[in-house]
């Protein structure tokens, strides 16, 4: 169980690191909670599209 949890946490941290480095989530300059939600949502969707396109290209 320890190894599964360790690997899960490493995967989550890798995803957060990628969002911070590649999609600029280290700092949000938009004001307000709704704008922050939009900012994060758009970055996550962009990351997922990039991952899906990379997987399709590998096929």
BAMAR-998984 format. One record per residue (C-alpha): residue in one letter; x, y, z. Coordinates in nm, 2 decimals, decimal comma. Layout:
# residues N
> type / east / north / up
> A / X / Y / Z
...
# end
This chain:
# residues 59
> type / east / north / up
> X / 0,00 / 0,00 / 0,00
> X / 0,29 / 0,24 / 0,08
> X / 0,43 / 0,20 / -0,28
> X / 0,09 / 0,27 / -0,44
> X / 0,04 / 0,58 / -0,23
> X / 0,39 / 0,70 / -0,30
> X / 0,35 / 0,66 / -0,67
> X / 0,01 / 0,83 / -0,67
> X / 0,15 / 1,13 / -0,48
> X / 0,45 / 1,15 / -0,72
> X / 0,21 / 1,15 / -1,02
> X / 0,00 / 1,43 / -0,87
> X / 0,31 / 1,63 / -0,79
> X / 0,44 / 1,58 / -1,15
> X / 0,11 / 1,71 / -1,29
> X / 0,11 / 2,02 / -1,06
> X / 0,47 / 2,09 / -1,16
> X / 0,39 / 2,07 / -1,53
> X / 0,09 / 2,30 / -1,49
> X / 0,31 / 2,55 / -1,30
> X / 0,60 / 2,54 / -1,55
> X / 0,42 / 2,50 / -1,89
> X / 0,09 / 2,68 / -1,83
> X / 0,18 / 2,96 / -1,59
> X / -0,01 / 2,85 / -1,28
> X / 0,27 / 2,96 / -1,05
> X / 0,10 / 3,30 / -1,03
> X / -0,25 / 3,41 / -1,12
> X / -0,29 / 3,78 / -1,20
> X / -0,67 / 3,76 / -1,25
> X / -0,87 / 3,90 / -0,95
> X / -1,15 / 3,72 / -0,77
> X / -1,24 / 3,36 / -0,71
> X / -1,44 / 3,31 / -1,03
> X / -1,16 / 3,44 / -1,24
> X / -0,91 / 3,21 / -1,05
> X / -1,14 / 2,91 / -1,13
> X / -1,15 / 3,01 / -1,50
> X / -0,77 / 3,04 / -1,50
> X / -0,71 / 2,70 / -1,35
> X / -0,98 / 2,54 / -1,55
> X / -0,84 / 2,67 / -1,88
> X / -0,48 / 2,55 / -1,79
> X / -0,60 / 2,20 / -1,70
> X / -0,80 / 2,17 / -2,02
> X / -0,50 / 2,29 / -2,22
> X / -0,28 / 2,03 / -2,05
> X / -0,52 / 1,75 / -2,10
> X / -0,55 / 1,84 / -2,47
> X / -0,17 / 1,83 / -2,51
> X / -0,15 / 1,49 / -2,34
> X / -0,43 / 1,35 / -2,55
> X / -0,28 / 1,48 / -2,87
> X / 0,06 / 1,33 / -2,77
> X / -0,10 / 1,00 / -2,70
> X / -0,28 / 1,00 / -3,04
> X / 0,04 / 1,09 / -3,22
> X / 0,21 / 0,79 / -3,06
> X / -0,04 / 0,55 / -3,20
# end
